[in-house]
Amino acid sequence: MKMHTVSLLVLAGLLISLQAISAPLPPTSQVTPPAEPKATSIYDFVAKDIGGKDVKLEEYRGKVIMIVNVPSGCGCGTGPYYGELQSLYKTYKDRGLVVLAFPGNLPGEQQAPDDAKTKKTAEEKYKVTFPLFSTISIYGKDEHPLYKFLTEKETNPEFAGEITGHFNEFLIDRSGKIAGRFGSKAGPEKVETEAAVEKALK
């Protein structure tokens, strides 16, 4: 009688174990991946330079930064803007200014991204020496997180808004705060832009 009871208990235990093993797993839709932390400053971003190397914008902490979108590819007809940016960079780099250029097409432009051509045009034709980055999306659903940060009201309430043309400029002060924004027509050597750079460098 005792042996029969033990056998029944063992059998019951096996049945419970089998039920636990065969129980369906929860749907994958119920498994929520951990949310990525939201960027709070430009120093949180990483971008590829024009040679494909990852660059942490943290490297520029403490400098005054001019972030500017430039044409991807040949950049035909943009010589004056490249020239003005290079002049601005050359004038103020020893005081702590760095210009970071991000190639990107505007809405409606069909030009294929070509980092090699962008680099050649900027460096050989226009003698640019400031850092160039790999082509990114500067608007739309594929917008790079850096430009999403720069243009959205939530993260840049004072200077938010879509890119209006090539050579839109975002000025970042030494603390990482967005201190100004200038459209293509302003030009980096115009009085307003230079005054803002001078103020940020002090």
N, C-alpha and C positions, 0 to 999 in steps of 0.2 A: 504493500500500500504506500509506504514511504517512497519507494523507488518510482512508483507511478506518479506521485505528486511532484517529485523533483523533475521528472521528464516533462511534465506539463508546464512547469515553471520555465524550464530551459527553452521549450518550444515557443512559449509566449514571448520570452525575451528576444528570440530570433525574429519573430514576426514584427515586433516593434522596431527592431533595428532595420529590417528590410523596408518598412514603411518610411522611416526617416531618410534612408538613402534614396528611395525612389520619389520622394516628395519633390514637386516641381520647384525650380528656382524662380525667384521673382523676376518679372520682365526687366530687360536691360534699361527700358525707358524710365524705370523707377530709380535707377542708380544715377545720381547727379554728381558729375565731376566737380572737384573744387573750383570755385571761381578764381580767375586770375585777378591779382590785385590791380586796381585802377591806378593809372599813372597820375602823379600829382605835380610833376614838373617835367621839363624836357630832359632832365638828367636820367629819367627812368627809361629812355628809349635807346635802342640799338639799331643802327642802320649800316648797310654795306657801302663801303667806299667804291669808287669807280673801278677799282681793281678786284672787287669781290670780297674784301676783307671786312669782317664785322668790326664796327667802331661803336664803342659806348659813348654816348654824348656826355656821360659823367666826366669824361676826359677834359671837357671844356669848362668844368665848374670853376667859377671865379673869374672867367673872362666875360667880356661883352660879346654877344653872338648875334650875327646877322644871318638869319636863315632865309634863303631866296630860292624860288623855283626858276629854273632856266629851261630852254627848249631841249628836247631830246633829239640828238642827231646833229645836223649841220648848223642849226641856229642861224640860218640865213637872215641877214638884215638886223642882227642884234648886236653888232659890233660896238655901237656907242654905249649900250648898257653894260656889256662885259668890260669895256674900257673904264667906265665910271666905277664899277665895283672893284676892279683891280686897283684903281687910283685910291679909292677909299681905304681898301685893305692895306695898301702900301703906306699910306699916311698914318694910320692909327694902329697897325699891328704891334708895334713896339710898346704901345701904351695898353695893350690888352684886348684889341679887337680881333675877332676871327670871323671870316665869312664862310658859311657852309652852303654850297650850291647843290640843289637837288633837281636833276633833270626830270621833266614830266610833261606829257602832252595835255593840251587843253581840250575841253569838249569840242567835238567836231573834227579835231585833227586826226588824220589817218597815218601819220608818220610812224613807222615801226621804231621801237626803242633801239638805239644803237650806242652803247656805252663807249665803244672804241672810237666812233666818229665824234661823239660829244667831247671826249677827252682831247682828241686831235684838234678839233676846231677851237676849243677853249684855250688849250695850252700853246699850240703852235701858231694859230692865226691871231688870237687875241692876247697871247702872252699872260694868261691867267696863272697865278701861283697859289691861290687860296684852295682849300680842300674841295674836291668834287666827289659826289656820291653816285651810286648806281641809280638808274632810272626807277622811279616809283610812280604809283597812282596818286595824284594830288586832289582827286575828287571822285564822287560816285561810290558804288558799292564796294569797290576794291581799294578805296582810299587807304593810304598808309596810315597806321595809327598815329604817327607823329603829326601828319597834316590834319587828321581828325581832331587831335588835341588842340592844334593851333586855330582851327576854324570854327569849332563848335561853341555855342553860347555857354554851355555848362562849364567848360574848362577855360574859356577865354572870353568872359562876358564883355570886356571893354573893347576888344578888337576882333570879334567873331565875324564870320561871313565867308562865303565861297571865294576861291581864288578868281580874280577878275582878269588876269592876263599873265604872260610871262614876266618874270622879274618883280613879282610881289615880294615885299620884304617884311620880315618879322624881326623886331629888335628885342633881344633878351638881355636884361641887365645882369650884373655880377652875381645877384642872388638867385637867378633863375626865373625871375618874374618877366612876363611879356610887357615890355615898356613902350612899345610903339609898333605901328604897322603903316606901310607906305605902298601905294599902288605903283604900277608900272610908269605912269606919267610923272610921278614925283622924281624918280631917278635918284640913285644913291648919293649923288653930289649936290643935289638941290639943298637949299638953305635949311628947310625943315628937317631933312634927314640928318644932315651934318650936325645941327644943333642938338638933336636927340642923341646922337652918338657921343658928342662931347659931354652932354649931361650924364649919360650912363657911365662914361669912363672916369668921371670925377670920384 
